[in-house]
Amino acid sequence: MVSVCFYFQVHQPFRLRQFSVFDIGHNQNYFDDEKNAQICRKVANKCYLPANRLMLDLIKRTNGKFRVSYSVSGVALEQFEKYCPEVLDTFRDLYKTGAVEFIAETYYHSLSYIYSKKEFVEQVQKHEAMLKRLIGAPKPTTFRNTELIFNNELAKFVEDMGYTAILAEGADHVMGWRSPNFVHRPATCQKIALLLKNYRLSDDVAFRFSNKGWTEWPLTVEKYTSWLNAYNGNGETINLFMDYETFGEHQWEDTGIFKFLEALPFEHLKHPHNDFLTPSEVAKKYPVRGELDVHNMISWADLERDLSAWLGNKMQTSSISELYAVEERVKASKDPISIEAWHKLTTSDHFYYMCTKWFSDGDVHKYFNPYDSPYDSFIAFMNVLNDIIIRTDPEKKKLAAAIAKGTASTTANAPKTGADVHKKIRK
Amino acid sequence: MFGWELPPLYAGGIGMVCYDLIKELSAQGVSVTYVMPYGPENFSSQTSAQVLIAEQVMPTVKNVVIKPVDAMFTAYDSGTTYSTRFETFNSTIKAPGKKDFRKNLYGADLYSEVDLFAKRAFEISKDVEFDVIHAHDWMTFPAAIGVKVLTGKPLVVHVHNTIYDRYLGNANSMERDMEYNGLAQADRIIAISQYVKNTIIAQYGINPDKIEVVHNAPNTLLRDRKNSKAYPRLNMGDNKVVLFTGRITAQKGPEYFVQMAKKVLEKRKDVKFIMGGTGDMFRRTVDLATHLGISDKFVFTGFYSLDQAQSLYASADCYVMPSVSEPFGLVPLEAMEHGTPAIISRTSGVSEVASHTLKVDFWDIHQMADKVLAVLQYPALSEALGQNGQRQVQAMNWSKPAGQCIGMYNNLSQQYYSQRLR
């Protein structure tokens, strides 16, 4: 008997314009709305819409035996609402099937847990409210932190918030001899269930699927399900956690990824004892088989499975420290635009773009970034942050008062709704 | 190989590149006969340093034979600079006796001199055993073509710049023809960057498959000089220092540097701008700084020695290369070797290999100023660029480019000999 637990990450950041030092104090056009809209629509057409429709179809045809879970970031939901609301319709339909679980996370897909517990809690609550409003899903019982960043302390904090299940990466260096195919309990916790990603089987689909140089290429459904079945008697839940963009963006349609996904449930369910479960169902069904002690932060990023993708160099660490150093004063300023922009700056992607790990000649093709270089992304980020810092200067009471009254030019010109952004784009 | 003055003669990048290339080629087992122009003994001019006897050059590198040819042109000559030198020469040498042999020594203008060089070089090469001809830049092309026609051996033409860089396109049609002939007659072409390769394809209609890109590496002599001792930072007070070095000529974009300085100074006053070098736009550049009211923030060094260059790099907080059209651009690499963050023009060959730099469009003053200000303001940024840039440049060397040349030589001579055997 082998249960497969699918979890898909859905996320799009609000990318910054190449905001220059000469823009500081003159405008608050921080975000590249045109580019964000364009990317959102493109990924919606290549991935979100076809994949969601396929999932709906599979759930119907298997009578709800095929079950999956999603973690959709607040900023992604916000962009769907603004730029492609059809995607929200499909997520609503998915929720209504009763076979889909929505997972809790930070609204802004941020590293706030590490820098400000207060901000972390605020973001989780805001995410919960957004989920309810746009999809109709109730308060989640399962939690996953940004990019599966996890350690004992975080698990305890999340347990205290009332969650009954939490997701993490089954990283070799913490697993040792342990298997990710059983439910564990974090060392510091009493009640919460820990589900660990089986990274080999997850990455077979998410990364290796179309790689013709892979010894197992082509990956047929029969072959893959035989690997899943091999864990019978040796595992209870196989946790396949991946980026939803696997379906159509990272793996293009012509690789056959949709056909693979379409055939998978039926092949897996051929064995009568096999099933698909959501994370909370896994936590209910299977007992905790062992304790896992994770002292240092792990994540699902890169080979290192640690924080180096976001905090590995000085540009990253200095910019994030400066960001959180002004949390209090930004929030105290009561300037809605600056506050919202500050929140959006907490999104982990901004720091990811500043990573210099692979940025040398020859490796550039591996590197995807809306800016020309990690250095340019740092400059844009710092210029935006400095503009916010200047605007929220507690000394500058006159400016703050003007902003609050709505007489300063910035609030008058800023687009207030998605419709305004559409108008701007169409001009 | 047909090339240019080698160090310690210093006429520009091409000579340095030839030096490093033949040193590495010989290290990898290739024998080089190097035919180069050199002027009359002890003759010096405004633009080139003291001439030395060819045999004194490269005494320790084996497998390299230098064959100097009596010729007066230098690597970066234009018609006017050559004529000026020719006039100076004629006026300083006194005709000793009744016969005036001056007329037969050197060509009256640059193109005649190129022609004469071709004839003289051609004579020399009749006595040499070789497999491949390798010619650097247009002035050596006629000579190289002559040798190819005589011997039938394969010809590799190495393009360091084209008229489209030298004159930004407005060139004498004779120069263009000579350049074109070299490209057409060559069996293979080496371009020092994708940027140069694109120019060759677009402007001369050459088949892309004929052209291979071989990127230059930093100069080893300068690297040794830099490592030989510590260079003191110049005293600029509490000011930050932004540096430009190179010929002050249109191609290098000096006016953009000055305009960028004006914008930077709008945001902060504690910055000094150093421009090292001279050139035909020197006067105009100084005037522009004065006209913009920022000449008190500028330091113009004029001509500087190689040692002084090291001090300049050591003093800079930021290096800017705003070139309009730069076939490669070794200078930013020298700055980066000192750990100095570099901002370079996108229309340059070096931007293809130096990824740990900031890139700008040379005409976008705002963007350039924005990036300079960011480098000066954020230590995390300048440290990251400085350290990563330094590491990247230190890893560059001549073994890969030499290897590419050798691969090409082997390929061509194989084809050549297999054809002969049929």
Chai-1 contact restraints between the chains, C-beta under 6 A:
chainA,res_idxA,chainB,res_idxB,connection_type,confidence,min_distance_angstrom,max_distance_angstrom,comment,restraint_id
A,S20,B,D370,contact,1.0,0.0,6.0,A-B,restraint_1
A,V21,B,D370,contact,1.0,0.0,6.0,A-B,restraint_2
A,V21,B,L373,contact,1.0,0.0,6.0,A-B,restraint_3
A,F22,B,H366,contact,1.0,0.0,6.0,A-B,restraint_4
A,K314,B,A380,contact,1.0,0.0,6.0,A-B,restraint_5
A,K314,B,E383,contact,1.0,0.0,6.0,A-B,restraint_6
A,M315,B,A380,contact,1.0,0.0,6.0,A-B,restraint_7
A,M315,B,A384,contact,1.0,0.0,6.0,A-B,restraint_8
A,S318,B,A380,contact,1.0,0.0,6.0,A-B,restraint_9
A,S360,B,S355,contact,1.0,0.0,6.0,A-B,restraint_10
A,D361,B,V353,contact,1.0,0.0,6.0,A-B,restraint_11
A,D361,B,S355,contact,1.0,0.0,6.0,A-B,restraint_12
A,D372,B,K359,contact,1.0,0.0,6.0,A-B,restraint_13
A,Y375,B,L358,contact,1.0,0.0,6.0,A-B,restraint_14
A,F378,B,L381,contact,1.0,0.0,6.0,A-B,restraint_15
A,I379,B,A374,contact,1.0,0.0,6.0,A-B,restraint_16
A,M382,B,Y378,contact,1.0,0.0,6.0,A-B,restraint_17
